[in-house]
């Protein structure tokens, strides 16, 4: 009776039909088995994939594209850097519009939309702070930065780098220039740096420079740089309530000295009315 109650023996079924994957390799070749395990996901049921990231590839790609630009290979856009005088020949730099459009929001709409620059393949870049336009080495450095993300900034080129970064909407480079100028701030350049900070909306740099000027105002007004400022800035400094001087005579002499630096240009109603306040107060 016990033997009769035993379950019948289960016979092996036919081998499973091959799936759509590659055929098994020859005997002794484990590649097919490993491939099947990877495709099936093994016991976990998930695909066994592994992502390969090569940071050097992006660096090398950017470097090669920049070298191609320097050699004039595959370029399809011309950047013409010039000063205010249209008779002076501009500095022309060849580049790739796809790289420039990807590097900054300044070029992306300019080169991809319905603007004349997109059709002509030429971008005229005029009206710079220097009459002849930016220095060629600075232009090369900033255009190269748009390709590689690398640039060398020095006290000699930081103004033009900052100007180009601001114009081309290179925010990170602009912020770097602000931090660079913070480190270089001293009594001999705090007036100039304060003016730059206001010009390019670098608020933290402006605050730090202004604080240095206030704390050392009597020494600052001994520097010729102070007397190159426009009248509205001179007026603002002399009216600053946080600045303390030994006497109002110092303030009077300061504005008088500022006028005497360029009397033909500066003897206007505004400075004269301001001077009268010190001669006839009230």
C-alpha positions in Angstrom: 0.0 0.0 0.0 2.9 2.4 0.8 4.4 1.7 -2.6 1.2 2.3 -4.4 0.8 5.7 -2.7 4.2 7.0 -3.9 4.0 9.9 -6.4 4.9 9.1 -10.0 8.4 10.1 -11.2 8.5 13.3 -13.1 10.2 13.0 -16.4 12.4 15.9 -17.7 10.7 18.0 -20.3 12.1 19.1 -23.6 14.9 21.6 -23.5 13.7 25.2 -23.7 13.7 26.7 -27.2 16.5 29.2 -27.8 15.5 32.8 -27.3 16.2 35.7 -29.5 19.7 36.2 -28.0 23.0 35.1 -29.6 23.6 31.4 -30.1 25.7 29.7 -27.4 29.4 29.6 -28.0 31.4 26.5 -28.7 32.2 24.0 -26.0 34.6 25.3 -23.4 33.6 28.9 -24.3 32.0 30.6 -21.2 31.3 33.9 -23.0 27.8 32.8 -24.0 26.9 31.8 -20.5 28.2 35.0 -19.1 26.3 37.0 -21.7 23.1 35.2 -20.9 23.5 35.8 -17.2 24.1 39.5 -17.8 21.1 39.7 -20.2 18.9 37.8 -17.8 20.1 39.9 -14.9 21.1 36.9 -12.9 19.3 36.1 -9.7 18.4 39.7 -9.0 16.4 40.1 -12.2 18.0 43.4 -13.1 20.3 44.1 -16.0 23.9 44.0 -14.9 25.1 47.2 -16.5 28.1 49.4 -15.6 28.5 53.0 -16.6 31.9 54.1 -17.8 32.8 57.7 -17.2 35.9 59.2 -18.7 36.5 62.8 -17.5 39.6 63.0 -19.6 37.5 62.6 -22.7 35.6 65.9 -22.2 38.9 67.7 -21.4 40.6 66.3 -24.5 37.6 67.1 -26.6 37.5 70.8 -25.5 41.3 71.1 -26.0 41.1 69.6 -29.5 38.2 71.9 -30.5 40.1 74.9 -29.2 43.2 73.8 -31.2 41.0 73.5 -34.3 39.8 77.0 -33.7 43.3 78.3 -33.3 44.2 76.7 -36.6 41.1 77.9 -38.3 39.7 74.4 -38.9 35.9 73.9 -39.3 35.2 77.4 -38.1 31.9 79.0 -39.2 31.7 82.3 -37.4 33.8 85.4 -37.1 34.0 87.6 -34.1 35.1 91.1 -34.9 36.4 93.1 -31.9 36.8 96.8 -32.5 36.9 100.1 -30.7 34.6 103.1 -31.2 36.4 104.3 -34.4 35.0 102.4 -37.3 37.9 103.3 -39.5 40.2 101.2 -37.4 40.4 97.5 -38.6 38.8 95.2 -36.0 40.5 92.2 -34.5 38.9 89.2 -36.1 38.7 85.8 -34.4 37.4 82.7 -36.1 35.3 80.2 -34.0 32.7 77.5 -34.0 29.1 78.8 -33.5 28.0 75.5 -31.9 30.7 75.9 -29.2 29.9 79.6 -28.6 26.2 79.0 -28.4 26.7 76.2 -25.9 29.2 78.2 -23.8 27.0 81.3 -23.1 23.5 82.6 -23.3 24.9 85.7 -25.1 25.7 83.8 -28.3 23.0 81.2 -28.2 20.1 83.4 -29.3 22.3 85.6 -31.5 23.6 82.7 -33.6 20.5 80.5 -33.6 17.7 83.0 -34.2 16.7 85.2 -37.0 19.4 87.8 -36.4 21.7 89.1 -39.1 24.7 87.7 -37.4 23.3 84.2 -37.7 22.9 84.6 -41.5 26.1 86.5 -42.2 28.4 84.4 -40.0 29.9 87.6 -38.5 29.4 89.3 -35.1 30.5 92.9 -34.7 31.7 93.6 -31.1 32.3 97.3 -30.6 32.0 99.9 -27.8 34.6 98.7 -25.3 36.0 100.7 -22.4 39.4 101.2 -24.2 39.2 103.2 -27.4 40.9 100.6 -29.6 39.0 97.6 -28.2 40.2 94.9 -25.9 43.8 93.6 -26.0 44.3 90.7 -28.5 45.8 88.5 -25.8 42.8 89.1 -23.6 40.4 88.3 -26.4 42.3 85.1 -27.1 42.2 84.1 -23.4 38.5 84.7 -23.0 37.5 83.0 -26.3 39.7 80.1 -25.2 38.0 80.0 -21.9 34.6 79.6 -23.6 36.1 76.4 -25.1 38.1 75.0 -22.2 37.0 76.6 -19.0 40.6 77.6 -18.3 42.0 81.2 -18.2 44.8 83.0 -16.4 43.8 86.3 -14.8 46.3 88.8 -13.6 46.3 92.4 -12.3 47.2 93.5 -15.8 44.3 91.9 -17.6 41.5 91.6 -15.0 39.7 94.7 -16.1 39.3 93.6 -19.7 38.6 90.0 -18.7 35.9 91.3 -16.3 34.5 93.5 -19.1 34.3 90.7 -21.5 32.9 88.3 -19.0 30.1 90.8 -18.1 29.3 91.4 -21.8 29.3 87.7 -22.8 27.3 86.7 -19.7 30.1 84.4 -18.4 28.8 84.6 -14.8 31.3 82.2 -13.2 34.3 84.1 -14.8 32.8 87.4 -13.7 32.4 86.2 -10.1 36.0 84.9 -10.2 37.3 88.3 -11.3 35.4 89.8 -8.3 37.0 87.4 -5.9 40.4 88.0 -7.5 40.0 91.8 -7.1 39.0 91.3 -3.4 42.4 89.6 -2.8 44.3 92.5 -4.5 42.4 95.3 -2.8 44.7 97.9 -1.1 44.9 101.6 -0.4 46.5 102.4 -3.8 43.7 100.7 -5.9 40.6 100.7 -3.7 39.1 103.7 -5.5 39.6 102.2 -8.9 38.3 98.8 -7.8 35.3 100.4 -6.2 34.4 102.1 -9.5 34.8 98.8 -11.3 32.6 97.0 -8.8 29.8 99.5 -9.3 30.2 99.4 -13.1 29.8 95.6 -13.2 27.4 95.2 -10.3 29.8 93.3 -8.0 28.1 94.2 -4.8 30.3 92.4 -2.3 33.4 93.8 -3.9 31.9 97.3 -3.8 31.1 97.0 -0.1 34.6 95.9 0.8 36.2 98.6 -1.3 33.9 101.3 0.2 34.7 100.2 3.7 38.4 100.5 3.0 37.9 104.0 1.5 35.8 105.1 4.5 38.4 103.9 7.1 41.3 105.5 5.3 39.6 108.5 3.6 42.2 111.1 4.5 44.9 108.9 2.9 42.8 108.0 -0.1 42.3 111.6 -1.1 46.1 112.0 -1.2 46.1 109.6 -4.2 45.7 111.0 -7.7 43.3 108.1 -8.6 40.6 109.7 -6.4 40.6 112.8 -8.6 39.9 110.9 -11.8 36.4 110.0 -10.5 33.3 111.6 -12.0 31.6 114.4 -10.1 28.7 112.3 -8.8 31.1 109.9 -7.1 33.1 112.7 -5.6 29.9 114.3 -4.3 28.7 110.9 -2.8 32.0 110.4 -1.0 32.2 113.9 0.4 28.5 113.6 1.6 29.0 110.2 3.2 28.0 110.4 6.8 30.3 107.5 7.8 33.4 109.4 6.7 35.0 111.6 9.4 37.6 114.3 8.7 39.3 116.8 10.9 37.5 119.7 9.5 35.1 120.7 6.7 38.1 122.6 5.2 39.5 119.3 4.1 36.3 118.5 2.1 36.4 122.0 0.5 40.0 121.6 -0.5 39.2 118.1 -2.0 36.5 119.3 -4.3 38.5 122.4 -5.3 41.5 120.1 -6.1 39.2 117.9 -8.2 38.0 120.9 -10.2 41.5 122.1 -10.8 42.6 118.8 -12.3 40.6 119.6 -15.4 39.0 123.0 -15.1 37.7 123.3 -18.6 35.7 120.1 -18.2 34.8 120.3 -14.5 33.8 124.0 -14.0 30.1 123.4 -14.4 27.1 124.5 -12.4 27.0 121.4 -10.3 30.6 121.6 -8.8 30.2 125.4 -8.4 26.9 125.0 -6.5 28.5 122.3 -4.4 31.5 124.5 -3.6 29.2 127.4 -2.5 27.9 125.1 0.3 31.3 125.0 1.8 32.0 128.7 1.3 28.6 129.9 2.4 27.1 127.0 4.5 23.3 127.1 5.0 
